Amino acid sequence: MVKERKVLVSGCYDLLHAGHIAFFKTAAQFGRLFVAVGADDNVRSLKGKAPYFSQEERVYMVNSVRFVESAFVASGSGMLDFEPDIRQIEPDVFVVNRDGHTPEKEAMCRNLGIEYKILERIPEPGLPARASSSTKRDLQFPYRICLAGGWMDQPWVSEIHPGTVVVAQLWPTIEFNDRSGMATSSRKVAVEVWGNSLPHGDPVANARILFGAENPPGSQYVSGSQDHIGLLNPGISRLYYDGHYWPSRIDSTKDKDICDWLSHVIHLIPLEPRPAGYDPLREKNLTRDTVQELGDAGEQCWKSILRKDAAGLGESMTRTFLAWKKMLPYTVPDCVMKEMEEKYLPCYAGAITSGSGGGYVVVASEQEIAGSLHVTVRR
């Protein structure tokens, strides 16, 4: 009697989807399929956050797949958390997807005399290709970034002179710090209203709903509507304000080339978040000239993005930043101004801070910046 071959695969298998099932089906063609599921603590250590579903739930779901003979929690740690299990099970074949392949896995299998197979990610006929990372990203609520013209969305600014704010909706590829100017407070309200996913329906209408939810009657401070529109309206938006809380005009682009270009040229470098209780509005020096400069910087930003002009984009960001310092000095503390003047403004096409008093330095550059964070504009 010929011994039936054993097959081992490993992974997190959080948010189980059709791509996982297709992988199990193909792997099971090589023999009896065993699945090592990443432990909660190990997933948290590797990814910086806990999985959506507990290890017990994930093992239960994987065990329910008819192609799987047995699923269990991996007993090791790190990227090779299945190492103790592979030695115990002694499989004939270890299978990975192309994006799950690492030299360390292959070397381990070679040393143990186990066949190592790399599969391409091929969906079941008639079904779309799925990956856990993109599935989780699709389910999460986006962020927004303001690139120029910030503060024009407050009537006490735009009633002096109208002008433009430019915002972009971002995929949640990273979790941004609180109090960092990335609309995290408005995002938290949105998650309370709709859960951690975008609502159906017209994005601008939903932005009005979110604006009302965060600013109920009697609010001492009214959060500007550029936050809510930026969070809910996909792509890049030009918002024109003329003395009211809501813009009189909204223009947007979801053009793939433009959104991909902007994703490439925008870089974020962390600063310290502004302290709790910090008041960026302690001093106001609003004049028609400074407000006009701010609004014009927003307009320049929008036109530069449509032209994919990194120099113009950077100049509009710097113009916005310098206008803030004149109008609202506490939005740019002296320590932040010093760092910007020494490290960023002279060295790149332009730069701005994401928040008032801290957050991130947002740099426009067509070249890579070591240590910076990348953002992805959501179309």
N, C-alpha and C positions, 0 to 999 in steps of 0.2 A: 504494500500500500504506500503510495507516494504521500509524503508529509505535505499538508496544505501550508502554503507560504503565509507569513504574517507581515502586515504593513503597519507602520506607525507614522502619524502626522501630529503636528503640534500647533498651537495657536491660542489666541484669546477667545475668539468666537463670540464676541459680544455683538448684539444686534444681528443675530443670525439671519442670513439672506440667501437668495437664490445662488449667488456666486459660491458661497460655502457649500451648498448642497451639490452643485456641479463638481466642485473639487473633491468632495467625499465620494461621489459616484465614480469619478475617474480613478481615484486612488484605490478604491475597493476592487477595481479590475485586476490589481496585482496580487490580491490575497485578502485574508481576514483583516479588517480595518480596525485599528486601535487609535484612539484620539487622546492626546495629552492636552488638557485645557489649563491655561494659565491661572495660577492662584491669584486671588484678589490682591494680596500684599505685593506679589511680584509685578502684577500689572501696574499697580500704583507706583511702585518704585521705578519701573521702566518708562512709564508715560507721564508721570507727574500727577496723575489723578486716577481715582477709582473707576472701574468699568461701570457701565450702566446697570448691568445685571450681576448678581452675586455669583460666585463660583458654583454654588449648588444649583442655581437656576440654569447657568450655562451648561453644566454637565448634563442636567436633566434634558435640556433642549437637544443637545448633540446626541445623547443616547436615544432620543426619539426618532432620529433619522434612520431609515431602513438600511442604508448602506453601511452603517456603523455597527460593529460587533460590540465594542465596549469603549466608553469614554470615562475619563477619570481626571482628578486634579493633579497636575504635574507636581512632583514632590521636590524638585530642585529650585534653583533661583537663577536670576539673570537671564541673558539671552538664550542660554542653553539649559533652561529649567527642566527639560525633559531628560537630561543626562542620566540620573539614577534610574529612570523608568526604561530607557532604551537598553540599559545593561541588564535589567531584570526581565524584560519581555523578549529580548533578543530577536528583533524582527529581521526578516530577510531584506526588507526594503524600507527606506525612509523617503517620504515624498514631501516636496515643497512646491509652492507656486514660484514663478519667476521672481516676484518682488519679495518673497520670503527667503530666497537663497542667500546664504552667507558663506564665506570661505571656512569659517569655524565649524559650521554644521557639516560641510562636506568633508573636512579633515577628520572630524570625529567618526563619521561613518566609515571612512577609509581605514582608520586605525582599528575599528571594530569589525572590519570585514563585512559591512552592510552596504547593499546596493543603494546608491543615492540618485534619485530621479527628480528632475526639475520639470514642472508642468507649466505650459503657457496658460494664461487666464482666458479660457474659452467658455462663454456662457452656453447654457442649454439652447438648442435651436428655437428661435422665436422670442427669446428673453433678452433683456438688455444686460450688458456687462455691469457687474457690481463689485465694489470694493468697500471694506468697512470704513476706511478713513473718509471717503467721499459721502457714504451714507450718513455717518454721524454729522459731517459738516452740513449736509443738506437739511438735517433735522434741527440744527441749532439756530438760534436767533442771531442775526448778523450784528455787526457793529457799524459805526460810521466814523469818518474822519473829515474834519473841516480843513480845507487847504488854503482858503483866503477869504477875507471879508468878515471874519468872525466878529460878533457883537452887532452887526447891522440888523440882526433879527430882533433887536430890542427897540421898541418904538421911541424910547427916549434918545436913541442914537439916530435912527433913520428919519425921524421927523425933522431933524436938523438938515439932513441932505440924504436923498435916497441912494441906494447902492446895492451891490451884489454880494452874496455869499455863495461859495462853491463847496459842495459836500460830495462824498462818495460813500456808497454802501460797501462794506467789507465782509468777505467770508470770515467766519470765526475760526481762523486757522491758529490763533493764539488767544489766550485769555488776558485781556488788557487790565492793567492796574486800575483800581478805583481812584476817583478824584484825579484822573489823568487827562481829562478833556476828550475822551473817546465816547462820550454819551453813555457811560456805564450806568448812571442813575436812571436815565430815561429807559435804558435797556432793561433794567430790573423791573420797572413798572410794566413794560411790555410783556415780560415773562410772567408777571403776576396776572395780567389780563388774558394772555393767549397761550401760556405755557411756553416751552422752549422751542417754538417753531413759528414761522411766519403765518399770519392769518390769510385766509382766502379773500378775494375781492380786490377792489381798486386800492392800490398802495397809498395814493394821496388821501383818499377818504379814510383809510385806516390810520394814517398819520394824524388826521384831525381828531380821531377818537383818542389816540394816545396823548395828543396835546391836551385834550380835556381831562383825561384821566390823571395826568401828572400835575395839572394846574386847576384844581377845583376852585369854585368861587371862594374868595377870601384868602387866596394864597399870598403870602407876603412877598415872595419872589417868584416871578413867572419864568419858567424854563423856556428858552427860545425855541421856536418851531423848527429851526434848522436841524436840531437834534432828532426830532420825530420824523421829519421828511427824510433825512439822511439814513435813518435806521430802516425805513420801510420802502422807500422808493429805490428800485434797483439802478445800477449804473452810477453815473456822475450827474449831479443836478446843479443847475444855476438857479438861485432863488433871488428874486428882486424885491427888496423891501422899500416901502415909502411911507413910513410912519405908522404901521400897523403890526400886530403880532403875527399875522399870516401874510406871506408874500403875495404881491399882486400878480406875479408871473412866475411860473415854474417851467424851465426848459431842462430836458434830460437827454442823455445819450447812453445807449447800451451797445454801441458799436464795438465789436469784439477787438478790432485792432487798437482802438483808442483805449479801451479798458485794460487790455493786456499791456499796452505801452505804459500807462500810468502805474500799473502794478510793478513794472520793471524799474521805473525811475524814482519811486518813492521808497525811502528808507527811514526806519525809526530807530532812534538810540534812546534807551531809557534814561530819564532823569528821576530824581526823587519826587514822589507824588506830593502835591501841595498838602501842607499840614491840615489836619481836621480843624474846622472853624476859621480857616484863612479867608479873609474877605478881600477879593480882588477889586472891589468897588469902593474902597475906603476913600479914594480921591478921584475926582473926575475933572478933566480939563478939556471939555468938548468944545470945539470950534467948528465952524462950517468947513474950513480948509482941511482940518484933520479928518473929519468924517467923510468928506469928499475923497480924500486920499485913500481911506479905507475901502470905500465902495468902489472906487476906480481900480484898486488892486484886485478886488474880486472879479471885476469885468475882464481885466487883463488875464487873470488866471483861467477863466472859462475859454477865452479865445485861444490862449496858448495850448490848452489841453486839446482843443479841437484840431489845432495845427500840429500837435505832437512836438511842441517846441519846449524843450527842457529849460533853455535859458530864460524864456519868457515866464514859464511856470515858476522857476526859482526866484526870479525878480519879484513876481507878484506875492510870493510867500514872504519874502523879506520886507517888502513894502507894508504888508499887513502887520508883521511883527513890530516894525518901527512905529507904525501908526498907533498900535496898542500902547507902546511905551509913552507916547506923547499924550494920548487921550486918557488912559487909565493906567497910571504908573505902576500900581500894585499888581497888575496882570503880568508884569515883567520885573521880578525882583532883581536887585543889583547883581546878586551872585549868578543868576541865570543869564543876565545880559553879558556879564564878564565871560562866562563860558561860551556863549554864542559868538561873541566877538573874537575870541581866541581860537576856537576850534572849528567853527562851522561857517559863519558868514563869509570869511575871506577865502575859504577852501573849496566851496561848492557853488553850483548855480544859484542856490538860495536855500533858506531854511526858515523854519517857524517852530514855535512850541505848540504841542497839541492842546495844552491846557493853560489856564491862568495860574501862574505860580509854580508850575511843574508838569510832570507827566512824561512826555517824550519830545525829543528833538525830531522834527520831521524834515528830512533833507531831500532836495531834488538833485539827483545825480544819475547820469547814464552809465556811470562806472560803479562797480561793486564797492561797498564800504564795509571794511572788516568789523565784525561784531554787531552789525545792524540787524534789525528784524525786518522781514519782508511782509508785505500785505498783499492781498489779492482782492481786486475790485470785483464785486458780484454783479453779473449782468442780469 
